Amino acid sequence: MKVTIIGVAGGSGSGKSTLVSKLQEAFANDDVTTLCHDYYYKEHSELTYEERTRLNYDHPQAFDTDMMVEHIKALKSNVPIAHPVYSFVDHNRTDETVPVKPSKVIIVDGILIFENKELRDLMDIKVYVDTDADVRLARRIMRDVRQRGRSMESVIDQYISTVKPMHEEFVEPSKKYADVIIPEGGFNSVAVQMLIQNIRSLIDAQ
């Protein structure tokens, strides 16, 4: 089975998840799997909760990207994997894993997935979601307060101390590796439909 790997990158709160959801819907009949880079945050059980809250989660070294690369290679070779589960409430991995079977389409989602060359080279199509910083911050505040139990103050502090500088150092420069740049991500219906047609052509040509 030929596997098509689609990478979706962009800043935190850019609209990646919305775009990924639309791609999942469009290719549901083609057997699609999504792997989020967030699943692969490193485990830090040796640290206290307070120490874990102070880690920089927006730096490439926060992720076990080597594990993600090996998992994608395995799936491309039709070998099942079990990806880790990360708790944003506890700032640590859980004891659970999620089994994943090989599929025809694999969507790889994450802010830093274009920063790593080995991971980048596994992708057939690389999409960067480009959204204004103020919009990304507003979406991040709503998500983290509503879904992850954070205070607005802690979200803003984290944004200023790590998210913004790491975006400028690692995420924004990785845009140059994208095959397609979509302003506003999944909220850009015209661009999404063009992307879906492009991916469909690639799959049908196999």
C-alpha positions as CSV (number, residue, x, y, z in Angstrom):
1,M,0.0,0.0,0.0
2,K,1.3,3.4,-1.0
3,V,1.1,5.9,1.8
4,T,0.7,9.6,1.3
5,I,2.1,11.8,4.2
6,I,0.6,15.3,4.5
7,G,2.4,17.7,7.0
8,V,0.4,20.6,8.5
9,A,2.5,23.1,10.4
10,G,2.0,26.7,11.6
11,G,2.0,28.7,14.8
12,S,0.0,27.8,17.9
13,G,-3.6,28.9,17.4
14,S,-3.1,29.3,13.6
15,G,-6.0,27.1,12.6
16,K,-4.1,23.9,12.0
17,S,-6.6,21.7,13.9
18,T,-9.5,23.1,11.8
19,L,-7.6,22.4,8.6
20,V,-6.8,18.9,9.8
21,S,-10.4,18.2,10.6
22,K,-11.5,19.3,7.1
23,L,-8.9,17.0,5.6
24,Q,-10.0,14.1,7.8
25,E,-13.6,14.6,6.6
26,A,-12.5,14.9,2.9
27,F,-10.5,11.7,2.9
28,A,-12.5,9.6,5.4
29,N,-13.2,7.0,2.7
30,D,-9.5,6.7,1.9
31,D,-8.5,5.4,5.3
32,V,-6.9,8.4,7.0
33,T,-4.8,8.6,10.2
34,T,-3.6,11.7,12.1
35,L,-0.5,11.9,14.1
36,C,0.0,15.0,16.2
37,H,3.5,16.1,17.3
38,D,1.9,17.0,20.6
39,Y,1.5,13.2,21.3
40,Y,5.3,13.0,21.4
41,Y,6.2,15.5,24.2
42,K,8.9,13.9,26.3
43,E,8.1,12.3,29.6
44,H,9.3,14.2,32.7
45,S,8.1,12.1,35.6
46,E,11.4,12.8,37.4
47,L,10.2,16.4,37.8
48,T,7.6,17.8,40.1
49,Y,4.4,19.4,38.6
50,E,5.7,22.9,39.4
51,E,9.0,22.1,37.7
52,R,7.2,20.7,34.6
53,T,5.1,23.9,34.3
54,R,8.3,25.9,33.9
55,L,9.7,23.8,31.0
56,N,9.8,25.3,27.5
57,Y,7.3,23.3,25.5
58,D,7.7,25.3,22.4
59,H,11.4,24.3,21.8
60,P,12.2,21.4,19.4
61,Q,14.0,19.5,22.2
62,A,10.7,19.3,24.1
63,F,9.6,16.6,21.7
64,D,10.7,13.0,21.1
65,T,10.7,13.6,17.3
66,D,13.0,10.6,16.8
67,M,10.1,8.4,18.0
68,M,7.6,10.1,15.7
69,V,10.0,9.5,12.7
70,E,10.3,5.8,13.6
71,H,6.5,5.5,13.9
72,I,5.9,7.1,10.6
73,K,8.5,4.9,8.9
74,A,6.8,1.9,10.4
75,L,3.4,2.9,9.2
76,K,4.8,3.5,5.7
77,S,6.1,0.0,5.9
78,N,2.6,-1.3,6.9
79,V,3.6,-2.0,10.5
80,P,1.2,-0.9,13.3
81,I,2.4,1.4,16.0
82,A,1.2,2.7,19.4
83,H,1.7,6.4,20.0
84,P,2.0,7.9,23.4
85,V,-0.7,10.0,25.2
86,Y,0.2,13.4,26.7
87,S,-1.8,15.2,29.4
88,F,-1.7,19.0,29.0
89,V,-3.3,19.2,32.5
90,D,-0.5,17.3,34.2
91,H,2.2,18.4,31.8
92,N,3.4,14.9,31.4
93,R,2.8,11.6,29.4
94,T,0.2,9.3,30.8
95,D,0.6,5.5,31.1
96,E,-1.6,4.9,28.1
97,T,-0.8,4.4,24.4
98,V,-3.1,4.4,21.4
99,P,-2.7,1.7,18.7
100,V,-2.6,2.9,15.2
101,K,-2.9,0.8,12.1
102,P,-1.3,1.7,8.7
103,S,-3.5,3.8,6.5
104,K,-3.4,5.2,2.9
105,V,-3.2,8.8,4.1
106,I,-1.3,10.0,7.2
107,I,-1.7,13.6,8.4
108,V,1.1,14.9,10.5
109,D,0.2,17.9,12.6
110,G,2.4,20.2,14.7
111,I,4.0,23.6,15.1
112,L,7.5,22.3,14.6
113,I,7.2,19.4,12.2
114,F,9.0,21.3,9.4
115,E,12.0,22.2,11.7
116,N,13.3,18.6,11.7
117,K,14.8,17.6,8.3
118,E,14.3,13.8,8.8
119,L,10.7,14.3,9.7
120,R,10.2,16.8,6.9
121,D,11.7,14.5,4.3
122,L,9.0,11.9,5.0
123,M,6.2,14.2,3.8
124,D,4.7,14.2,0.3
125,I,2.9,17.5,0.8
126,K,3.9,20.2,3.3
127,V,1.2,22.8,4.3
128,Y,2.0,25.8,6.4
129,V,-0.9,27.7,8.1
130,D,-0.1,31.4,8.3
131,T,-2.2,33.5,10.7
132,D,-1.6,36.9,12.4
133,A,-0.1,36.8,15.9
134,D,-2.9,38.6,17.6
135,V,-5.5,36.1,16.2
136,R,-3.3,33.1,17.3
137,L,-2.9,34.5,20.8
138,A,-6.7,35.0,21.2
139,R,-7.4,31.5,20.0
140,R,-4.7,30.1,22.3
141,I,-6.2,31.9,25.3
142,M,-9.7,30.5,24.6
143,R,-8.4,27.0,24.1
144,D,-6.1,26.8,27.1
145,V,-8.6,28.4,29.5
146,R,-11.6,26.3,28.3
147,Q,-9.9,23.0,27.5
148,R,-6.8,22.8,29.6
149,G,-7.7,24.4,32.8
150,R,-5.2,27.2,32.6
151,S,-5.7,30.8,33.9
152,M,-5.6,33.7,31.4
153,E,-2.6,35.1,33.2
154,S,-0.6,31.9,32.9
155,V,-1.4,31.6,29.2
156,I,-0.2,35.1,28.5
157,D,2.9,34.7,30.6
158,Q,3.8,31.5,28.7
159,Y,3.1,33.2,25.4
160,I,5.4,36.1,26.2
161,S,8.2,34.0,27.7
162,T,8.4,31.0,25.3
163,V,5.6,30.8,22.7
164,K,6.4,34.0,20.9
165,P,10.2,33.8,20.9
166,M,10.2,30.1,19.9
167,H,7.7,30.9,17.1
168,E,10.1,33.6,15.8
169,E,13.2,31.4,16.1
170,F,11.9,28.0,14.9
171,V,8.3,28.0,13.6
172,E,8.2,31.1,11.3
173,P,11.6,30.2,9.6
174,S,10.3,26.7,8.8
175,K,7.6,28.2,6.5
176,K,10.2,28.3,3.7
177,Y,10.0,24.5,3.5
178,A,6.2,24.5,2.8
179,D,4.8,23.4,-0.6
180,V,1.6,25.4,0.2
181,I,1.0,28.3,2.5
182,I,-2.7,28.8,3.6
183,P,-3.6,32.1,5.3
184,E,-6.1,31.3,8.2
185,G,-5.8,27.5,7.7
186,G,-9.1,25.6,7.9
187,F,-11.0,28.9,7.9
188,N,-9.9,29.6,4.3
189,S,-12.5,27.6,2.4
190,V,-11.2,28.4,-1.1
191,A,-7.6,27.3,-0.2
192,V,-8.8,24.2,1.6
193,Q,-10.8,23.0,-1.4
194,M,-7.8,23.6,-3.7
195,L,-5.6,21.6,-1.3
196,I,-8.1,18.7,-1.1
197,Q,-8.2,18.6,-5.0
198,N,-4.4,18.5,-5.1
199,I,-4.2,15.7,-2.6
200,R,-7.0,13.8,-4.3
201,S,-5.0,14.0,-7.6
202,L,-1.9,12.7,-5.9
203,I,-3.7,9.7,-4.3
204,D,-5.6,8.8,-7.6
205,A,-2.3,8.9,-9.5
206,Q,-0.9,6.1,-7.3
